[in-house]
Amino acid sequence: MKGTFSSEQEALTKSLELGCNGTHKNMDKWLPCENEKELHKFLNKKGLTRGDNLVSSLAWIFIVSSSLGILWLSIFKTKK
């Protein structure tokens, strides 16, 4: 599963990246942060949830497509 680690050290490194403390174990895998609640709190802060990524992607697509449309219109108008 993504976000789980086979060693505690790997999970601790990810904890430092996220800004949380410690690690916890779920079955035979290590996860960052002291517990699941803390992990999700820090993932949400970093905008790493699936919904946030989708919204960000759609926003960028809109901005880029709008910019290209404006550029195309300005080129088309100057050629007339």
C-alpha positions in Angstrom: 0.0 0.0 0.0 1.3 3.5 -0.9 2.5 5.5 2.1 3.5 2.5 4.1 7.1 1.5 4.8 8.8 -1.8 5.6 11.2 0.0 8.0 10.6 2.4 10.9 13.5 4.6 9.6 11.7 5.1 6.2 8.5 6.1 8.0 10.4 8.5 10.3 12.0 10.2 7.3 8.5 10.7 5.8 7.3 12.1 9.2 10.0 14.7 9.0 9.0 15.6 5.4 5.3 16.0 6.5 6.2 17.9 9.7 4.7 15.4 12.2 6.5 13.4 14.9 7.1 9.8 15.3 5.9 6.7 13.6 3.3 4.0 14.2 2.8 0.4 13.0 -0.2 -1.0 11.2 0.0 -4.8 10.9 3.5 -5.4 9.5 4.0 -1.9 8.0 5.3 1.4 9.4 3.5 4.7 8.8 4.6 8.3 9.5 3.2 10.3 12.5 2.3 9.0 15.9 -1.1 7.7 14.8 -3.6 7.6 11.9 -5.4 10.7 13.1 -2.2 12.8 13.1 -1.1 11.3 9.8 -4.3 12.4 8.1 -4.2 15.9 9.7 -0.7 16.4 8.3 -1.6 15.0 4.9 -4.6 17.4 4.7 -2.3 20.3 5.6 0.1 19.5 2.8 -2.8 19.2 0.3 -2.0 15.5 -0.3 -5.4 14.1 -0.3 -6.9 12.8 -3.6 -9.6 15.5 -3.7 -7.1 18.3 -3.3 -4.9 17.0 -6.0 -7.9 16.7 -8.4 -9.1 20.2 -7.6 -5.6 21.6 -8.1 -5.2 19.7 -11.4 -8.5 21.0 -12.7 -7.7 24.5 -11.7 -4.3 24.4 -13.6 -6.1 22.9 -16.7 -8.5 25.8 -16.6 -5.8 28.4 -16.2 -3.7 27.0 -19.0 -6.6 26.5 -21.4 -7.8 30.0 -20.7 -4.4 31.5 -21.3 -4.0 29.6 -24.5 -7.4 30.8 -25.6 -6.5 34.4 -24.9 -3.2 34.0 -26.7 -4.9 32.5 -29.7 -7.5 35.3 -29.9 -4.7 38.0 -29.6 -2.8 36.4 -32.5 -5.9 35.9 -34.6 -7.0 39.6 -34.1 -3.5 41.0 -35.0 -3.4 38.9 -38.3 -6.7 40.4 -39.6 
